[in-house]
Amino acid sequence: MRERIEKVIQEIRDILRVDGGDIELVKVSRDGVVQIRFIGICGTCGGSLDTLRRGAERMLKEQVPEVKEVVAV
């Protein structure tokens, strides 16, 4: 599962880098909770929660059905 998540994270990373941001995979728990960290401009952006829910979490759940939740740390 981690390899598939990393592949999706790379897709998200490519999108975020256009605006000077980035994303890092921190941890994947056995129960499907994915911890990520926003880096660069995304780390301080007021819209990062929206990016998390509408972007990262949506993409991860669609492409890796075992993902139950995505949280930023």
C-alpha positions in Angstrom: 0.0 0.0 0.0 2.8 2.4 0.9 4.2 2.2 -2.7 0.9 3.1 -4.2 0.5 6.0 -1.8 4.0 7.3 -2.6 3.0 7.3 -6.3 0.0 9.4 -5.6 2.0 11.7 -3.4 4.4 12.3 -6.3 1.4 13.3 -8.5 0.3 15.7 -5.8 3.9 17.0 -5.4 4.0 17.8 -9.1 0.9 20.0 -8.8 2.0 21.8 -5.6 5.5 22.6 -6.9 4.0 24.8 -9.6 3.0 27.2 -6.9 6.2 26.8 -4.8 4.8 24.2 -2.4 5.5 20.6 -1.7 4.2 17.6 0.3 6.0 14.9 2.2 4.7 11.5 3.3 5.3 11.1 7.0 3.6 7.8 8.0 1.0 5.3 6.9 -0.8 3.4 9.7 -2.1 -0.1 9.4 -5.7 1.3 9.8 -5.4 3.4 6.7 -4.5 6.8 8.2 -2.0 8.7 6.1 0.1 11.5 7.7 1.5 14.1 5.4 3.4 17.3 5.9 3.1 20.4 3.7 6.3 22.1 2.8 7.3 25.5 1.4 4.5 27.9 0.7 1.9 25.1 1.4 3.1 24.9 5.0 1.9 28.5 5.7 -0.9 28.9 3.2 -4.3 29.6 4.6 -5.8 27.3 2.0 -3.8 24.2 3.0 -6.8 22.6 4.7 -8.7 22.9 1.5 -5.7 21.4 -0.4 -5.6 18.6 2.1 -9.3 17.7 1.8 -10.2 18.5 -1.8 -6.8 17.6 -3.2 -4.6 15.2 -1.3 -7.2 13.2 0.6 -9.6 12.9 -2.4 -6.8 11.7 -4.8 -5.4 9.2 -2.2 -8.8 7.7 -1.4 -9.7 7.4 -5.1 -6.4 5.7 -6.1 -5.7 3.8 -2.9 -9.1 2.6 -1.5 -7.5 1.3 1.7 -6.8 5.0 2.7 -9.4 6.0 5.3 -8.1 9.4 6.3 -5.4 11.9 5.5 -4.1 14.2 8.2 -1.5 17.0 8.1 1.1 17.0 10.8 
